[in-house]
Amino acid sequence: MKHELLNYLVCPGCGRGLDLAAAERAEDGEVLSGELACRACGAKYPVRGGIPRMIKEGHYALYEKTQKNFAFSWKRFADIYEDPRDFLDWIHPKTRDFFRGKVVLDAGCGTGKHAVFAAEFGAKDAIAFDLSGAVDVAYEHGRRLPNVHVVQADIYNLPFRSDFDYVYTIGVLQHLPRPEEGFQRLTRLIKKGGWCSIWVYGYEGTPFVRKVVDPIRKKITSRIPNSMAYAASFFPTLVFFLLAKGFYRPLAKWKFTMRLAAKLPMSSYFAFMSQFPFTYIYNSVFDQLIAPITNYFKREEIEGWFERAGLEEVFITSRNDMSWRGTGRRP
């Protein structure tokens, strides 16, 4: 934990400031272990492995299955994000230049690679949080950068000041029991003139996933041990990979076959995913199958979230005809 992180942290219980007592430091001064104590209510939160663990008692167990499954995923696929192409596509129309000098929050950071990209793009500080043990992977990825900070926290009990220029959350809200509440809590952290971006699964364009894949997820793969789900994901990943690389990609490449490709189910998604290696696709398939909770949203639902949050300059677009990405600014 870098001392600069204290500028952004508050007690998740009462919202007041915190004092840090360090027990162990690295040679560069980073706090490896210690304790954060609330000045008002006296609540205490440990710092372990360089990470503030800001989860209120009782809330961690509530989402134990979700955090456990995704922690397994992100630790198994810790190094799949080696370039920012997918990240920038998720937050479109935001670009690299948008990050310069901004304080940003990565909500549900997984491996933390997106926060690393944000920092490398010039963010003043990139604070990443996740409920799961994936924060340990995120910490290792961001440790070398002075402007990357990692916190273990719950989206429904956020330990941050409302001082962010930009908040983004990618592939998180669809796995929450109360998605809009999670969105609203995040938007409260944006300062005046600041922006947010989200990416969520779409209802439109996903009948096969909703009617075929999702029942398998609900009844089987999200309930079995993660190691079994990991093994079971290999064959559908192989089929997906061969279709994407050997069929959809060639069709989308040539002008005289583009019309045919456009008529095929999930063509935009398969063509887009064909640029990535097998391991990346394996992670996407595995994540789809292990989530205890998955929601699919219609465009008007997402529009309603932004409207009720009081955001302006809202821009919502389809991503690969299967999901929604949205951005908006706090007046």
C-alpha positions in Angstrom: 0.0 0.0 0.0 1.4 3.3 -1.1 0.8 6.3 1.3 -0.8 8.3 -1.5 -3.8 5.8 -1.4 -4.8 7.3 2.0 -5.9 10.4 0.1 -8.7 8.4 -1.5 -9.8 6.1 1.3 -12.6 6.4 3.9 -14.2 4.0 6.3 -16.8 2.0 4.4 -19.0 2.0 7.5 -19.2 5.7 8.3 -17.4 7.5 5.5 -14.9 9.2 7.7 -11.1 9.4 7.4 -8.6 6.7 8.3 -5.2 6.5 10.1 -2.6 4.1 9.0 -0.4 2.1 11.4 2.3 0.3 9.4 3.8 -3.0 10.8 6.0 -4.0 7.9 7.4 -1.9 5.0 9.2 -2.8 1.8 12.6 -1.2 1.0 10.8 1.5 -1.1 8.6 2.4 1.8 5.4 0.7 0.6 3.3 -0.7 3.5 3.2 -4.5 3.3 1.2 -5.1 6.5 -0.5 -3.0 9.1 -3.9 -1.6 10.0 -6.2 1.2 9.0 -8.3 2.6 11.8 -11.4 4.9 11.4 -11.0 8.2 13.3 -14.8 8.4 14.0 -16.3 4.9 14.6 -13.1 3.1 15.5 -13.5 0.3 12.9 -10.3 -1.3 11.9 -9.2 -2.8 8.5 -6.1 -4.9 8.0 -3.4 -4.3 5.4 -2.1 -7.7 4.2 0.2 -8.4 1.3 0.3 -4.7 0.6 -3.4 -4.5 0.1 -6.0 -2.7 2.3 -8.8 -5.3 3.0 -11.8 -2.9 3.3 -14.6 -5.4 3.6 -17.2 -5.0 6.3 -17.8 -8.0 8.4 -20.8 -10.0 7.1 -20.6 -8.8 3.5 -17.7 -11.0 2.3 -19.6 -14.2 3.0 -22.7 -12.9 1.3 -20.9 -13.0 -2.1 -18.5 -15.9 -1.2 -19.4 -18.0 -4.2 -19.0 -15.2 -6.7 -15.7 -14.0 -5.4 -14.4 -17.5 -5.1 -15.2 -18.5 -8.7 -13.8 -15.3 -10.2 -10.7 -15.4 -8.0 -10.0 -18.8 -9.4 -10.5 -17.5 -12.9 -8.3 -14.5 -12.6 -5.5 -16.3 -10.9 -5.6 -19.1 -13.5 -5.6 -16.5 -16.4 -3.5 -13.9 -14.7 -1.5 -12.9 -17.8 -4.0 -12.9 -20.6 -4.2 -9.1 -21.0 -1.0 -8.1 -22.5 -2.2 -5.4 -24.8 -5.0 -2.8 -24.3 -7.1 -3.4 -27.5 -10.0 -5.1 -25.7 -9.9 -2.6 -22.8 -10.1 0.4 -25.2 -12.9 -1.3 -27.1 -14.9 -1.8 -23.9 -14.6 1.9 -22.9 -15.2 3.3 -26.4 -15.2 6.2 -27.3 -12.7 7.0 -24.5 -9.1 6.9 -25.8 -5.6 6.7 -24.3 -5.3 10.5 -24.2 -8.4 10.7 -22.1 -6.6 9.3 -19.1 -3.9 11.9 -18.9 -3.8 13.6 -15.4 -7.0 11.9 -14.2 -7.7 10.1 -11.0 -9.5 6.9 -12.1 -11.3 4.0 -10.4 -11.3 0.5 -11.8 -14.4 -1.2 -10.2 -14.1 -5.0 -10.2 -10.5 -5.0 -11.4 -9.8 -8.7 -11.8 -6.2 -9.1 -12.6 -5.6 -5.3 -12.5 -4.2 -5.1 -16.0 -6.8 -2.4 -17.0 -5.6 -0.2 -14.1 -2.0 -0.8 -15.3 -3.1 0.4 -18.8 -4.8 3.5 -17.3 -1.6 4.3 -15.4 0.6 3.8 -18.5 -1.8 6.1 -20.5 -0.9 8.9 -18.0 -3.5 8.7 -15.2 -2.4 10.6 -12.1 -3.6 7.7 -10.0 -5.4 4.5 -10.9 -7.2 2.9 -8.0 -8.4 -0.7 -8.6 -10.6 -2.7 -6.4 -12.2 -6.1 -6.4 -14.2 -8.3 -3.9 -12.3 -11.4 -4.7 -8.8 -12.7 -4.0 -7.9 -11.6 -7.5 -6.6 -8.4 -5.8 -3.4 -10.3 -5.0 -2.8 -10.8 -8.7 -3.7 -7.2 -9.4 -1.2 -6.0 -6.7 1.6 -8.0 -8.4 0.8 -6.5 -11.8 0.6 -2.9 -10.5 3.4 -3.1 -7.8 6.0 -1.5 -10.1 4.0 1.5 -10.9 3.8 4.4 -8.4 0.4 5.5 -9.6 -1.4 2.1 -9.3 -3.2 1.2 -6.0 -5.2 -1.9 -5.2 -7.9 -2.3 -2.6 -10.1 -5.3 -1.6 -13.6 -3.9 -1.3 -17.3 -4.5 -1.8 -19.1 -2.5 -4.4 -22.1 -2.0 -2.1 -19.9 -0.7 0.7 -17.3 1.4 -1.0 -14.3 2.8 1.0 -13.6 5.8 -1.3 -14.0 9.6 -1.4 -16.2 11.1 -4.1 -13.1 12.4 -5.9 -12.7 10.5 -9.1 -12.4 12.0 -12.6 -13.3 8.7 -14.2 -14.9 5.5 -13.0 -15.2 2.5 -15.2 -16.5 -1.0 -14.6 -16.1 -3.8 -17.2 -18.1 -7.0 -17.0 -19.0 -6.6 -13.4 -22.5 -5.2 -13.0 -24.1 -8.2 -14.8 -22.9 -10.5 -12.0 -24.4 -8.5 -9.1 -27.6 -9.4 -7.3 -28.6 -5.7 -7.6 -26.9 -4.3 -10.7 -28.4 -0.8 -10.8 -27.6 -0.3 -7.1 -24.0 -1.1 -7.8 -24.0 1.3 -10.7 -25.5 4.1 -8.6 -23.0 3.6 -5.8 -20.2 3.9 -8.3 -21.5 7.1 -9.9 -21.7 8.8 -6.5 -17.9 8.7 -6.5 -17.6 10.8 -9.6 -16.8 14.5 -9.0 -18.4 17.3 -10.9 -17.5 17.1 -14.6 -16.2 13.5 -14.2 -17.1 10.6 -16.3 -18.1 6.9 -16.0 -18.0 4.0 -18.4 -19.7 0.6 -18.2 -19.8 -2.6 -20.2 -22.5 -5.2 -19.6 -24.1 -8.2 -21.4 -26.9 -7.3 -23.7 -30.3 -9.0 -23.9 -30.5 -8.2 -27.6 -28.4 -10.4 -29.8 -27.8 -13.2 -27.2 -30.7 -15.7 -27.6 -28.3 -18.6 -28.0 -26.4 -17.7 -24.9 -29.5 -17.0 -22.8 -31.4 -20.1 -23.9 -28.7 -22.7 -24.3 -25.5 -21.7 -22.4 -27.1 -19.9 -19.4 -29.2 -22.9 -18.3 -26.0 -25.0 -18.3 -24.3 -22.3 -16.2 -27.2 -22.1 -13.7 -27.7 -25.8 -13.2 -24.2 -27.3 -13.6 -21.0 -25.3 -14.2 -21.5 -22.6 -11.6 -22.1 -25.2 -8.9 -19.4 -27.8 -9.6 -15.8 -27.4 -8.3 -13.9 -24.8 -10.3 -11.3 -27.3 -11.4 -14.0 -29.4 -13.0 -15.6 -26.4 -14.6 -12.2 -25.4 -15.9 -11.7 -28.8 -17.5 -15.3 -28.8 -18.9 -14.7 -25.4 -20.5 -11.8 -26.8 -22.7 -14.0 -28.5 -25.4 -16.4 -25.6 -26.0 -13.4 -23.2 -26.1 -11.7 -25.4 -28.7 -14.9 -25.3 -30.8 -15.2 -21.6 -30.4 -11.6 -21.1 -31.3 -11.8 -23.2 -34.5 -15.0 -21.4 -35.6 -13.6 -18.0 -34.9 -10.2 -18.5 -36.5 -11.1 -21.0 -39.3 -14.5 -19.9 -40.3 -15.8 -16.5 -39.2 -12.4 -14.7 -39.6 -11.9 -15.7 -43.2 -15.5 -14.8 -44.1 -15.2 -11.4 -42.5 -11.9 -10.7 -44.2 -13.1 -10.8 -47.8 -15.6 -8.3 -49.3 -17.5 -10.9 -51.3 -18.2 -13.1 -48.2 -18.9 -10.3 -45.7 -22.7 -10.3 -46.5 -22.8 -14.0 -45.7 -20.9 -13.5 -42.5 -23.2 -10.8 -41.4 -26.2 -13.2 -41.6 -24.7 -15.8 -39.4 -25.4 -15.8 -35.6 -22.9 -14.0 -33.4 -20.8 -13.1 -36.4 -19.5 -9.7 -35.1 -18.5 -11.3 -31.8 -16.8 -14.3 -33.4 -14.9 -12.1 -35.9 -13.8 -9.8 -33.1 -12.6 -12.6 -30.8 -10.7 -14.3 -33.7 -7.9 -11.8 -33.2 -7.1 -13.2 -29.8 -5.1 -16.3 -28.7 -6.6 -19.6 -27.4 -5.9 -18.7 -23.7 -7.8 -15.5 -24.0 -10.9 -17.2 -25.5 -10.6 -20.0 -22.9 -10.9 -17.3 -20.1 -14.0 -15.8 -21.8 -15.7 -19.1 -22.1 -14.8 -20.1 -18.5 -16.0 -16.8 -17.1 -19.3 -17.3 -18.9 -19.8 -20.7 -17.3 -18.8 -20.1 -13.7 -20.7 -17.0 -12.7 -23.3 -17.7 -10.0 -25.3 -14.7 -11.1 -25.6 -13.4 -14.7 -28.0 -10.7 -16.0 -28.6 -9.6 -19.5 -29.8 -6.0 -20.1 -31.9 -4.3 -22.7 -30.8 -1.0 -24.0 -33.6 0.9 -22.4 -32.6 -0.5 -19.0 -29.1 0.9 -19.3 -30.5 4.2 -20.5 -32.6 4.3 -17.4 -29.6 3.8 -15.1 -27.8 6.8 -16.6 -30.9 8.9 -16.5 -31.7 8.1 -12.8 -28.0 8.8 -11.9 -28.4 12.3 -13.3 -25.6 11.8 -15.9 -25.4 13.9 -19.0 -23.8 13.5 -22.5 -24.8 9.8 -22.3 -23.5 7.7 -25.2 -24.6 4.1 -25.4 -23.4 1.8 -28.2 -23.7 -1.9 -29.0 -20.5 -4.0 -28.8 -20.3 -6.8 -31.3 -24.2 -6.9 -31.4 -24.2 -8.8 -28.0 -23.5 -6.3 -25.3 -23.8 -2.6 -24.3 -21.1 -0.1 -23.4 -22.2 3.3 -22.0 -20.5 6.5 -20.9 -21.9 9.6 -19.2 -20.7 12.7 -17.4 -21.7 14.2 -14.0 -22.9 17.8 -14.5 
